[in-house]
Amino acid sequence: MSKAKYKKGERITSLDEYMEQEFVYFPFGIRHSGYAQSQQIRLVNNMIKSGRLYKAIKISENQNKSQ
Protein backbone atom coordinates (compact mmCIF):
# COMPACT_ATOMS: atom_id res chain seq x y z
CA MET A 1 0.00 0.00 0.00
CA SER A 2 1.36 3.43 -0.92
CA LYS A 3 1.80 6.27 1.53
CA ALA A 4 -0.75 9.10 1.55
CA LYS A 5 0.25 12.16 -0.48
CA TYR A 6 -2.25 14.51 1.19
CA LYS A 7 -3.77 15.01 4.60
CA LYS A 8 -6.86 16.86 5.75
CA GLY A 9 -6.21 20.58 6.22
CA GLU A 10 -8.24 23.56 7.43
CA ARG A 11 -11.95 23.85 6.63
CA ILE A 12 -12.79 25.69 3.38
CA THR A 13 -15.24 28.48 4.17
CA SER A 14 -15.95 30.16 0.82
CA LEU A 15 -16.19 29.47 -2.88
CA ASP A 16 -13.24 31.81 -3.44
CA GLU A 17 -11.13 29.75 -1.07
CA TYR A 18 -12.25 26.54 -2.80
CA MET A 19 -11.30 27.94 -6.21
CA GLU A 20 -7.76 28.64 -4.95
CA GLN A 21 -7.16 24.95 -4.13
CA GLU A 22 -5.65 22.45 -6.52
CA PHE A 23 -6.80 19.39 -4.57
CA VAL A 24 -9.62 19.17 -2.03
CA TYR A 25 -10.30 16.68 0.76
CA PHE A 26 -13.91 15.51 0.31
CA PRO A 27 -15.57 13.16 2.84
CA PHE A 28 -15.12 10.33 0.31
CA GLY A 29 -11.53 11.09 -0.69
CA ILE A 30 -9.09 13.52 -2.28
CA ARG A 31 -10.24 15.06 -5.55
CA HIS A 32 -8.95 17.73 -7.90
CA SER A 33 -10.86 20.99 -7.35
CA GLY A 34 -12.29 20.69 -10.87
CA TYR A 35 -14.15 17.57 -9.75
CA ALA A 36 -17.00 19.58 -8.21
CA GLN A 37 -16.93 22.64 -10.48
CA SER A 38 -19.82 22.90 -12.86
CA GLN A 39 -19.09 23.92 -16.41
CA GLN A 40 -20.68 27.32 -15.76
CA ILE A 41 -18.54 28.09 -12.71
CA ARG A 42 -15.42 26.95 -14.54
CA LEU A 43 -16.30 29.17 -17.54
CA VAL A 44 -16.89 32.25 -15.39
CA ASN A 45 -13.75 31.62 -13.34
CA ASN A 46 -11.66 31.31 -16.51
CA MET A 47 -13.18 34.51 -17.92
CA ILE A 48 -12.35 36.38 -14.71
CA LYS A 49 -8.77 35.09 -14.75
CA SER A 50 -8.29 36.11 -18.38
CA GLY A 51 -9.74 39.60 -17.82
CA ARG A 52 -12.77 39.18 -20.10
CA LEU A 53 -15.58 39.73 -17.58
CA TYR A 54 -16.85 43.19 -16.67
CA LYS A 55 -19.48 44.69 -14.37
CA ALA A 56 -22.65 45.96 -16.03
CA ILE A 57 -23.43 49.49 -14.85
CA LYS A 58 -27.01 50.58 -15.31
CA ILE A 59 -27.47 53.75 -17.38
CA SER A 60 -30.06 56.16 -15.98
CA GLU A 61 -32.81 57.57 -18.22
CA ASN A 62 -31.18 61.02 -18.05
CA GLN A 63 -27.88 59.64 -19.36
CA ASN A 64 -29.69 57.84 -22.19
CA LYS A 65 -31.46 61.02 -23.32
CA SER A 66 -28.25 63.08 -23.38
CA GLN A 67 -26.45 60.62 -25.64
mmCIF file of the N, C-alpha and C atoms, coordinates in Angstrom:
data_MODEL
# 
_entry.id   MODEL 
# 
loop_
_atom_site.group_PDB 
_atom_site.id 
_atom_site.type_symbol 
_atom_site.label_atom_id 
_atom_site.label_alt_id 
_atom_site.label_comp_id 
_atom_site.label_asym_id 
_atom_site.label_entity_id 
_atom_site.label_seq_id 
_atom_site.pdbx_PDB_ins_code 
_atom_site.Cartn_x 
_atom_site.Cartn_y 
_atom_site.Cartn_z 
_atom_site.occupancy 
_atom_site.B_iso_or_equiv 
_atom_site.pdbx_formal_charge 
_atom_site.auth_seq_id 
_atom_site.auth_comp_id 
_atom_site.auth_asym_id 
_atom_site.auth_atom_id 
_atom_site.pdbx_PDB_model_num 
ATOM 1   N N  . MET A 1 1  ? 0.838   -1.180 0.000   1.00 0.00 ? 1  MET A N  1 
ATOM 2   C CA . MET A 1 1  ? 0.000   0.000  0.000   1.00 0.00 ? 1  MET A CA 1 
ATOM 3   C C  . MET A 1 1  ? 0.884   1.245  0.000   1.00 0.00 ? 1  MET A C  1 
ATOM 4   N N  . SER A 1 2  ? 0.542   2.222  -0.827  1.00 0.00 ? 2  SER A N  1 
ATOM 5   C CA . SER A 1 2  ? 1.357   3.431  -0.918  1.00 0.00 ? 2  SER A CA 1 
ATOM 6   C C  . SER A 1 2  ? 1.037   4.405  0.209   1.00 0.00 ? 2  SER A C  1 
ATOM 7   N N  . LYS A 1 3  ? 1.991   5.277  0.491   1.00 0.00 ? 3  LYS A N  1 
ATOM 8   C CA . LYS A 1 3  ? 1.800   6.275  1.533   1.00 0.00 ? 3  LYS A CA 1 
ATOM 9   C C  . LYS A 1 3  ? 0.907   7.396  1.023   1.00 0.00 ? 3  LYS A C  1 
ATOM 10  N N  . ALA A 1 4  ? 0.145   8.001  1.914   1.00 0.00 ? 4  ALA A N  1 
ATOM 11  C CA . ALA A 1 4  ? -0.749  9.103  1.554   1.00 0.00 ? 4  ALA A CA 1 
ATOM 12  C C  . ALA A 1 4  ? 0.071   10.307 1.078   1.00 0.00 ? 4  ALA A C  1 
ATOM 13  N N  . LYS A 1 5  ? -0.427  10.982 0.042   1.00 0.00 ? 5  LYS A N  1 
ATOM 14  C CA . LYS A 1 5  ? 0.248   12.161 -0.478  1.00 0.00 ? 5  LYS A CA 1 
ATOM 15  C C  . LYS A 1 5  ? -0.351  13.444 0.067   1.00 0.00 ? 5  LYS A C  1 
ATOM 16  N N  . TYR A 1 6  ? -1.553  13.345 0.635   1.00 0.00 ? 6  TYR A N  1 
ATOM 17  C CA . TYR A 1 6  ? -2.250  14.507 1.186   1.00 0.00 ? 6  TYR A CA 1 
ATOM 18  C C  . TYR A 1 6  ? -2.843  14.158 2.531   1.00 0.00 ? 6  TYR A C  1 
ATOM 19  N N  . LYS A 1 7  ? -3.054  15.186 3.346   1.00 0.00 ? 7  LYS A N  1 
ATOM 20  C CA . LYS A 1 7  ? -3.765  15.013 4.603   1.00 0.00 ? 7  LYS A CA 1 
ATOM 21  C C  . LYS A 1 7  ? -4.817  16.109 4.700   1.00 0.00 ? 7  LYS A C  1 
ATOM 22  N N  . LYS A 1 8  ? -5.771  15.916 5.579   1.00 0.00 ? 8  LYS A N  1 
ATOM 23  C CA . LYS A 1 8  ? -6.864  16.862 5.754   1.00 0.00 ? 8  LYS A CA 1 
ATOM 24  C C  . LYS A 1 8  ? -6.344  18.150 6.371   1.00 0.00 ? 8  LYS A C  1 
ATOM 25  N N  . GLY A 1 9  ? -6.647  19.275 5.728   1.00 0.00 ? 9  GLY A N  1 
ATOM 26  C CA . GLY A 1 9  ? -6.207  20.576 6.222   1.00 0.00 ? 9  GLY A CA 1 
ATOM 27  C C  . GLY A 1 9  ? -7.351  21.355 6.853   1.00 0.00 ? 9  GLY A C  1 
ATOM 28  N N  . GLU A 1 10 ? -7.228  22.683 6.839   1.00 0.00 ? 10 GLU A N  1 
ATOM 29  C CA . GLU A 1 10 ? -8.245  23.557 7.429   1.00 0.00 ? 10 GLU A CA 1 
ATOM 30  C C  . GLU A 1 10 ? -9.530  23.527 6.615   1.00 0.00 ? 10 GLU A C  1 
ATOM 31  N N  . ARG A 1 11 ? -10.639 23.825 7.275   1.00 0.00 ? 11 ARG A N  1 
ATOM 32  C CA . ARG A 1 11 ? -11.946 23.849 6.627   1.00 0.00 ? 11 ARG A CA 1 
ATOM 33  C C  . ARG A 1 11 ? -12.002 24.972 5.593   1.00 0.00 ? 11 ARG A C  1 
ATOM 34  N N  . ILE A 1 12 ? -12.565 24.685 4.430   1.00 0.00 ? 12 ILE A N  1 
ATOM 35  C CA . ILE A 1 12 ? -12.787 25.689 3.381   1.00 0.00 ? 12 ILE A CA 1 
ATOM 36  C C  . ILE A 1 12 ? -14.089 26.391 3.703   1.00 0.00 ? 12 ILE A C  1 
ATOM 37  N N  . THR A 1 13 ? -14.068 27.728 3.717   1.00 0.00 ? 13 THR A N  1 
ATOM 38  C CA . THR A 1 13 ? -15.241 28.484 4.171   1.00 0.00 ? 13 THR A CA 1 
ATOM 39  C C  . THR A 1 13 ? -15.885 29.349 3.094   1.00 0.00 ? 13 THR A C  1 
ATOM 40  N N  . SER A 1 14 ? -15.337 29.351 1.878   1.00 0.00 ? 14 SER A N  1 
ATOM 41  C CA . SER A 1 14 ? -15.951 30.158 0.822   1.00 0.00 ? 14 SER A CA 1 
ATOM 42  C C  . SER A 1 14 ? -15.633 29.555 -0.538  1.00 0.00 ? 14 SER A C  1 
ATOM 43  N N  . LEU A 1 15 ? -16.431 29.926 -1.523  1.00 0.00 ? 15 LEU A N  1 
ATOM 44  C CA . LEU A 1 15 ? -16.192 29.467 -2.880  1.00 0.00 ? 15 LEU A CA 1 
ATOM 45  C C  . LEU A 1 15 ? -14.855 30.006 -3.393  1.00 0.00 ? 15 LEU A C  1 
ATOM 46  N N  . ASP A 1 16 ? -14.529 31.239 -3.035  1.00 0.00 ? 16 ASP A N  1 
ATOM 47  C CA . ASP A 1 16 ? -13.239 31.814 -3.440  1.00 0.00 ? 16 ASP A CA 1 
ATOM 48  C C  . ASP A 1 16 ? -12.082 30.966 -2.922  1.00 0.00 ? 16 ASP A C  1 
ATOM 49  N N  . GLU A 1 17 ? -12.176 30.576 -1.669  1.00 0.00 ? 17 GLU A N  1 
ATOM 50  C CA . GLU A 1 17 ? -11.125 29.751 -1.068  1.00 0.00 ? 17 GLU A CA 1 
ATOM 51  C C  . GLU A 1 17 ? -11.054 28.391 -1.764  1.00 0.00 ? 17 GLU A C  1 
ATOM 52  N N  . TYR A 1 18 ? -12.213 27.817 -2.083  1.00 0.00 ? 18 TYR A N  1 
ATOM 53  C CA . TYR A 1 18 ? -12.255 26.537 -2.800  1.00 0.00 ? 18 TYR A CA 1 
ATOM 54  C C  . TYR A 1 18 ? -11.564 26.655 -4.146  1.00 0.00 ? 18 TYR A C  1 
ATOM 55  N N  . MET A 1 19 ? -11.840 27.745 -4.868  1.00 0.00 ? 19 MET A N  1 
ATOM 56  C CA . MET A 1 19 ? -11.297 27.937 -6.206  1.00 0.00 ? 19 MET A CA 1 
ATOM 57  C C  . MET A 1 19 ? -9.772  28.087 -6.190  1.00 0.00 ? 19 MET A C  1 
ATOM 58  N N  . GLU A 1 20 ? -9.208  28.473 -5.059  1.00 0.00 ? 20 GLU A N  1 
ATOM 59  C CA . GLU A 1 20 ? -7.759  28.639 -4.945  1.00 0.00 ? 20 GLU A CA 1 
ATOM 60  C C  . GLU A 1 20 ? -7.030  27.305 -4.751  1.00 0.00 ? 20 GLU A C  1 
ATOM 61  N N  . GLN A 1 21 ? -7.775  26.242 -4.436  1.00 0.00 ? 21 GLN A N  1 
ATOM 62  C CA . GLN A 1 21 ? -7.164  24.948 -4.130  1.00 0.00 ? 21 GLN A CA 1 
ATOM 63  C C  . GLN A 1 21 ? -6.941  24.134 -5.400  1.00 0.00 ? 21 GLN A C  1 
ATOM 64  N N  . GLU A 1 22 ? -5.861  23.379 -5.411  1.00 0.00 ? 22 GLU A N  1 
ATOM 65  C CA . GLU A 1 22 ? -5.654  22.451 -6.518  1.00 0.00 ? 22 GLU A CA 1 
ATOM 66  C C  . GLU A 1 22 ? -6.337  21.113 -6.214  1.00 0.00 ? 22 GLU A C  1 
ATOM 67  N N  . PHE A 1 23 ? -6.150  20.622 -4.993  1.00 0.00 ? 23 PHE A N  1 
ATOM 68  C CA . PHE A 1 23 ? -6.801  19.393 -4.566  1.00 0.00 ? 23 PHE A CA 1 
ATOM 69  C C  . PHE A 1 23 ? -7.597  19.673 -3.300  1.00 0.00 ? 23 PHE A C  1 
ATOM 70  N N  . VAL A 1 24 ? -8.704  18.948 -3.139  1.00 0.00 ? 24 VAL A N  1 
ATOM 71  C CA . VAL A 1 24 ? -9.619  19.167 -2.026  1.00 0.00 ? 24 VAL A CA 1 
ATOM 72  C C  . VAL A 1 24 ? -9.913  17.833 -1.351  1.00 0.00 ? 24 VAL A C  1 
ATOM 73  N N  . TYR A 1 25 ? -9.991  17.864 -0.039  1.00 0.00 ? 25 TYR A N  1 
ATOM 74  C CA . TYR A 1 25 ? -10.300 16.679 0.758   1.00 0.00 ? 25 TYR A CA 1 
ATOM 75  C C  . TYR A 1 25 ? -11.815 16.607 0.929   1.00 0.00 ? 25 TYR A C  1 
ATOM 76  N N  . PHE A 1 26 ? -12.470 15.751 0.170   1.00 0.00 ? 26 PHE A N  1 
ATOM 77  C CA . PHE A 1 26 ? -13.910 15.513 0.306   1.00 0.00 ? 26 PHE A CA 1 
ATOM 78  C C  . PHE A 1 26 ? -14.107 14.402 1.332   1.00 0.00 ? 26 PHE A C  1 
ATOM 79  N N  . PRO A 1 27 ? -15.328 14.240 1.872   1.00 0.00 ? 27 PRO A N  1 
ATOM 80  C CA . PRO A 1 27 ? -15.566 13.158 2.839   1.00 0.00 ? 27 PRO A CA 1 
ATOM 81  C C  . PRO A 1 27 ? -15.269 11.772 2.259   1.00 0.00 ? 27 PRO A C  1 
ATOM 82  N N  . PHE A 1 28 ? -15.339 11.626 0.956   1.00 0.00 ? 28 PHE A N  1 
ATOM 83  C CA . PHE A 1 28 ? -15.121 10.326 0.314   1.00 0.00 ? 28 PHE A CA 1 
ATOM 84  C C  . PHE A 1 28 ? -13.749 10.201 -0.331  1.00 0.00 ? 28 PHE A C  1 
ATOM 85  N N  . GLY A 1 29 ? -12.888 11.202 -0.164  1.00 0.00 ? 29 GLY A N  1 
ATOM 86  C CA . GLY A 1 29 ? -11.532 11.091 -0.685  1.00 0.00 ? 29 GLY A CA 1 
ATOM 87  C C  . GLY A 1 29 ? -10.998 12.389 -1.273  1.00 0.00 ? 29 GLY A C  1 
ATOM 88  N N  . ILE A 1 30 ? -9.750  12.363 -1.684  1.00 0.00 ? 30 ILE A N  1 
ATOM 89  C CA . ILE A 1 30 ? -9.087  13.517 -2.278  1.00 0.00 ? 30 ILE A CA 1 
ATOM 90  C C  . ILE A 1 30 ? -9.500  13.620 -3.737  1.00 0.00 ? 30 ILE A C  1 
ATOM 91  N N  . ARG A 1 31 ? -9.866  14.831 -4.162  1.00 0.00 ? 31 ARG A N  1 
ATOM 92  C CA . ARG A 1 31 ? -10.242 15.065 -5.551  1.00 0.00 ? 31 ARG A CA 1 
ATOM 93  C C  . ARG A 1 31 ? -9.628  16.385 -6.017  1.00 0.00 ? 31 ARG A C  1 
ATOM 94  N N  . HIS A 1 32 ? -9.375  16.479 -7.299  1.00 0.00 ? 32 HIS A N  1 
ATOM 95  C CA . HIS A 1 32 ? -8.948  17.734 -7.905  1.00 0.00 ? 32 HIS A CA 1 
ATOM 96  C C  . HIS A 1 32 ? -10.103 18.718 -7.765  1.00 0.00 ? 32 HIS A C  1 
ATOM 97  N N  . SER A 1 33 ? -9.801  20.002 -7.578  1.00 0.00 ? 33 SER A N  1 
ATOM 98  C CA . SER A 1 33 ? -10.863 20.986 -7.354  1.00 0.00 ? 33 SER A CA 1 
ATOM 99  C C  . SER A 1 33 ? -11.846 21.039 -8.522  1.00 0.00 ? 33 SER A C  1 
ATOM 100 N N  . GLY A 1 34 ? -11.407 20.701 -9.717  1.00 0.00 ? 34 GLY A N  1 
ATOM 101 C CA . GLY A 1 34 ? -12.291 20.691 -10.871 1.00 0.00 ? 34 GLY A CA 1 
ATOM 102 C C  . GLY A 1 34 ? -13.367 19.624 -10.796 1.00 0.00 ? 34 GLY A C  1 
ATOM 103 N N  . TYR A 1 35 ? -13.196 18.660 -9.896  1.00 0.00 ? 35 TYR A N  1 
ATOM 104 C CA . TYR A 1 35 ? -14.152 17.568 -9.751  1.00 0.00 ? 35 TYR A CA 1 
ATOM 105 C C  . TYR A 1 35 ? -15.562 18.087 -9.468  1.00 0.00 ? 35 TYR A C  1 
ATOM 106 N N  . ALA A 1 36 ? -15.680 19.095 -8.624  1.00 0.00 ? 36 ALA A N  1 
ATOM 107 C CA . ALA A 1 36 ? -16.997 19.580 -8.205  1.00 0.00 ? 36 ALA A CA 1 
ATOM 108 C C  . ALA A 1 36 ? -17.373 20.912 -8.848  1.00 0.00 ? 36 ALA A C  1 
ATOM 109 N N  . GLN A 1 37 ? -16.601 21.374 -9.809  1.00 0.00 ? 37 GLN A N  1 
ATOM 110 C CA . GLN A 1 37 ? -16.933 22.637 -10.475 1.00 0.00 ? 37 GLN A CA 1 
ATOM 111 C C  . GLN A 1 37 ? -17.845 22.343 -11.651 1.00 0.00 ? 37 GLN A C  1 
ATOM 112 N N  . SER A 1 38 ? -18.952 23.046 -11.700 1.00 0.00 ? 38 SER A N  1 
ATOM 113 C CA . SER A 1 38 ? -19.822 22.897 -12.861 1.00 0.00 ? 38 SER A CA 1 
ATOM 114 C C  . SER A 1 38 ? -19.169 23.608 -14.041 1.00 0.00 ? 38 SER A C  1 
ATOM 115 N N  . GLN A 1 39 ? -19.637 23.281 -15.206 1.00 0.00 ? 39 GLN A N  1 
ATOM 116 C CA . GLN A 1 39 ? -19.091 23.917 -16.409 1.00 0.00 ? 39 GLN A CA 1 
ATOM 117 C C  . GLN A 1 39 ? -19.280 25.434 -16.356 1.00 0.00 ? 39 GLN A C  1 
ATOM 118 N N  . GLN A 1 40 ? -20.414 25.895 -15.822 1.00 0.00 ? 40 GLN A N  1 
ATOM 119 C CA . GLN A 1 40 ? -20.680 27.322 -15.762 1.00 0.00 ? 40 GLN A CA 1 
ATOM 120 C C  . GLN A 1 40 ? -19.708 28.040 -14.828 1.00 0.00 ? 40 GLN A C  1 
ATOM 121 N N  . ILE A 1 41 ? -19.470 27.468 -13.654 1.00 0.00 ? 41 ILE A N  1 
ATOM 122 C CA . ILE A 1 41 ? -18.545 28.092 -12.707 1.00 0.00 ? 41 ILE A CA 1 
ATOM 123 C C  . ILE A 1 41 ? -17.144 28.114 -13.291 1.00 0.00 ? 41 ILE A C  1 
ATOM 124 N N  . ARG A 1 42 ? -16.744 27.027 -13.927 1.00 0.00 ? 42 ARG A N  1 
ATOM 125 C CA . ARG A 1 42 ? -15.420 26.950 -14.540 1.00 0.00 ? 42 ARG A CA 1 
ATOM 126 C C  . ARG A 1 42 ? -15.279 28.011 -15.634 1.00 0.00 ? 42 ARG A C  1 
ATOM 127 N N  . LEU A 1 43 ? -16.322 28.175 -16.463 1.00 0.00 ? 43 LEU A N  1 
ATOM 128 C CA . LEU A 1 43 ? -16.298 29.167 -17.537 1.00 0.00 ? 43 LEU A CA 1 
ATOM 129 C C  . LEU A 1 43 ? -16.140 30.576 -16.971 1.00 0.00 ? 43 LEU A C  1 
ATOM 130 N N  . VAL A 1 44 ? -16.958 30.911 -15.987 1.00 0.00 ? 44 VAL A N  1 
ATOM 131 C CA . VAL A 1 44 ? -16.892 32.251 -15.390 1.00 0.00 ? 44 VAL A CA 1 
ATOM 132 C C  . VAL A 1 44 ? -15.546 32.473 -14.721 1.00 0.00 ? 44 VAL A C  1 
ATOM 133 N N  . ASN A 1 45 ? -15.050 31.487 -13.999 1.00 0.00 ? 45 ASN A N  1 
ATOM 134 C CA . ASN A 1 45 ? -13.749 31.617 -13.338 1.00 0.00 ? 45 ASN A CA 1 
ATOM 135 C C  . ASN A 1 45 ? -12.643 31.847 -14.362 1.00 0.00 ? 45 ASN A C  1 
ATOM 136 N N  . ASN A 1 46 ? -12.668 31.123 -15.469 1.00 0.00 ? 46 ASN A N  1 
ATOM 137 C CA . ASN A 1 46 ? -11.657 31.311 -16.514 1.00 0.00 ? 46 ASN A CA 1 
ATOM 138 C C  . ASN A 1 46 ? -11.771 32.687 -17.166 1.00 0.00 ? 46 ASN A C  1 
ATOM 139 N N  . MET A 1 47 ? -12.992 33.181 -17.344 1.00 0.00 ? 47 MET A N  1 
ATOM 140 C CA . MET A 1 47 ? -13.178 34.510 -17.925 1.00 0.00 ? 47 MET A CA 1 
ATOM 141 C C  . MET A 1 47 ? -12.653 35.600 -16.988 1.00 0.00 ? 47 MET A C  1 
ATOM 142 N N  . ILE A 1 48 ? -12.869 35.424 -15.695 1.00 0.00 ? 48 ILE A N  1 
ATOM 143 C CA . ILE A 1 48 ? -12.349 36.382 -14.715 1.00 0.00 ? 48 ILE A CA 1 
ATOM 144 C C  . ILE A 1 48 ? -10.822 36.379 -14.759 1.00 0.00 ? 48 ILE A C  1 
ATOM 145 N N  . LYS A 1 49 ? -10.224 35.203 -14.746 1.00 0.00 ? 49 LYS A N  1 
ATOM 146 C CA . LYS A 1 49 ? -8.765  35.090 -14.748 1.00 0.00 ? 49 LYS A CA 1 
ATOM 147 C C  . LYS A 1 49 ? -8.146  35.693 -16.002 1.00 0.00 ? 49 LYS A C  1 
ATOM 148 N N  . SER A 1 50 ? -8.851  35.592 -17.128 1.00 0.00 ? 50 SER A N  1 
ATOM 149 C CA . SER A 1 50 ? -8.292  36.110 -18.379 1.00 0.00 ? 50 SER A CA 1 
ATOM 150 C C  . SER A 1 50 ? -8.681  37.570 -18.634 1.00 0.00 ? 50 SER A C  1 
ATOM 151 N N  . GLY A 1 51 ? -9.403  38.184 -17.704 1.00 0.00 ? 51 GLY A N  1 
ATOM 152 C CA . GLY A 1 51 ? -9.741  39.599 -17.818 1.00 0.00 ? 51 GLY A CA 1 
ATOM 153 C C  . GLY A 1 51 ? -10.821 39.905 -18.847 1.00 0.00 ? 51 GLY A C  1 
ATOM 154 N N  . ARG A 1 52 ? -11.735 38.979 -19.089 1.00 0.00 ? 52 ARG A N  1 
ATOM 155 C CA . ARG A 1 52 ? -12.770 39.184 -20.099 1.00 0.00 ? 52 ARG A CA 1 
ATOM 156 C C  . ARG A 1 52 ? -14.166 39.365 -19.517 1.00 0.00 ? 52 ARG A C  1 
ATOM 157 N N  . LEU A 1 53 ? -14.279 39.576 -18.214 1.00 0.00 ? 53 LEU A N  1 
ATOM 158 C CA . LEU A 1 53 ? -15.579 39.726 -17.580 1.00 0.00 ? 53 LEU A CA 1 
ATOM 159 C C  . LEU A 1 53 ? -15.643 41.092 -16.904 1.00 0.00 ? 53 LEU A C  1 
ATOM 160 N N  . TYR A 1 54 ? -16.713 41.827 -17.156 1.00 0.00 ? 54 TYR A N  1 
ATOM 161 C CA . TYR A 1 54 ? -16.854 43.195 -16.668 1.00 0.00 ? 54 TYR A CA 1 
ATOM 162 C C  . TYR A 1 54 ? -18.182 43.378 -15.956 1.00 0.00 ? 54 TYR A C  1 
ATOM 163 N N  . LYS A 1 55 ? -18.234 44.337 -15.044 1.00 0.00 ? 55 LYS A N  1 
ATOM 164 C CA . LYS A 1 55 ? -19.478 44.693 -14.372 1.00 0.00 ? 55 LYS A CA 1 
ATOM 165 C C  . LYS A 1 55 ? -20.385 45.418 -15.358 1.00 0.00 ? 55 LYS A C  1 
ATOM 166 N N  . ALA A 1 56 ? -21.675 45.229 -15.220 1.00 0.00 ? 56 ALA A N  1 
ATOM 167 C CA . ALA A 1 56 ? -22.651 45.956 -16.025 1.00 0.00 ? 56 ALA A CA 1 
ATOM 168 C C  . ALA A 1 56 ? -23.195 47.092 -15.165 1.00 0.00 ? 56 ALA A C  1 
ATOM 169 N N  . ILE A 1 57 ? -22.987 48.323 -15.598 1.00 0.00 ? 57 ILE A N  1 
ATOM 170 C CA . ILE A 1 57 ? -23.426 49.486 -14.845 1.00 0.00 ? 57 ILE A CA 1 
ATOM 171 C C  . ILE A 1 57 ? -24.662 50.057 -15.519 1.00 0.00 ? 57 ILE A C  1 
ATOM 172 N N  . LYS A 1 58 ? -25.740 50.124 -14.770 1.00 0.00 ? 58 LYS A N  1 
ATOM 173 C CA . LYS A 1 58 ? -27.012 50.583 -15.311 1.00 0.00 ? 58 LYS A CA 1 
ATOM 174 C C  . LYS A 1 58 ? -26.914 52.056 -15.702 1.00 0.00 ? 58 LYS A C  1 
ATOM 175 N N  . ILE A 1 59 ? -27.449 52.377 -16.881 1.00 0.00 ? 59 ILE A N  1 
ATOM 176 C CA . ILE A 1 59 ? -27.469 53.753 -17.376 1.00 0.00 ? 59 ILE A CA 1 
ATOM 177 C C  . ILE A 1 59 ? -28.814 54.348 -17.011 1.00 0.00 ? 59 ILE A C  1 
ATOM 178 N N  . SER A 1 60 ? -28.797 55.516 -16.364 1.00 0.00 ? 60 SER A N  1 
ATOM 179 C CA . SER A 1 60 ? -30.056 56.156 -15.976 1.00 0.00 ? 60 SER A CA 1 
ATOM 180 C C  . SER A 1 60 ? -30.752 56.734 -17.203 1.00 0.00 ? 60 SER A C  1 
ATOM 181 N N  . GLU A 1 61 ? -32.046 57.015 -17.093 1.00 0.00 ? 61 GLU A N  1 
ATOM 182 C CA . GLU A 1 61 ? -32.807 57.567 -18.216 1.00 0.00 ? 61 GLU A CA 1 
ATOM 183 C C  . GLU A 1 61 ? -32.230 58.908 -18.662 1.00 0.00 ? 61 GLU A C  1 
ATOM 184 N N  . ASN A 1 62 ? -31.765 59.713 -17.718 1.00 0.00 ? 62 ASN A N  1 
ATOM 185 C CA . ASN A 1 62 ? -31.179 61.020 -18.052 1.00 0.00 ? 62 ASN A CA 1 
ATOM 186 C C  . ASN A 1 62 ? -29.918 60.859 -18.901 1.00 0.00 ? 62 ASN A C  1 
ATOM 187 N N  . GLN A 1 63 ? -29.092 59.885 -18.587 1.00 0.00 ? 63 GLN A N  1 
ATOM 188 C CA . GLN A 1 63 ? -27.877 59.636 -19.361 1.00 0.00 ? 63 GLN A CA 1 
ATOM 189 C C  . GLN A 1 63 ? -28.230 59.148 -20.762 1.00 0.00 ? 63 GLN A C  1 
ATOM 190 N N  . ASN A 1 64 ? -29.263 58.338 -20.891 1.00 0.00 ? 64 ASN A N  1 
ATOM 191 C CA . ASN A 1 64 ? -29.686 57.838 -22.187 1.00 0.00 ? 64 ASN A CA 1 
ATOM 192 C C  . ASN A 1 64 ? -30.158 58.969 -23.098 1.00 0.00 ? 64 ASN A C  1 
ATOM 193 N N  . LYS A 1 65 ? -30.914 59.922 -22.529 1.00 0.00 ? 65 LYS A N  1 
ATOM 194 C CA . LYS A 1 65 ? -31.457 61.021 -23.318 1.00 0.00 ? 65 LYS A CA 1 
ATOM 195 C C  . LYS A 1 65 ? -30.380 61.972 -23.795 1.00 0.00 ? 65 LYS A C  1 
ATOM 196 N N  . SER A 1 66 ? -29.319 62.136 -23.012 1.00 0.00 ? 66 SER A N  1 
ATOM 197 C CA . SER A 1 66 ? -28.254 63.085 -23.382 1.00 0.00 ? 66 SER A CA 1 
ATOM 198 C C  . SER A 1 66 ? -27.288 62.511 -24.406 1.00 0.00 ? 66 SER A C  1 
ATOM 199 N N  . GLN A 1 67 ? -27.390 61.230 -24.696 1.00 0.00 ? 67 GLN A N  1 
ATOM 200 C CA . GLN A 1 67 ? -26.445 60.617 -25.637 1.00 0.00 ? 67 GLN A CA 1 
ATOM 201 C C  . GLN A 1 67 ? -26.962 60.585 -27.014 1.00 0.00 ? 67 GLN A C  1 
# 
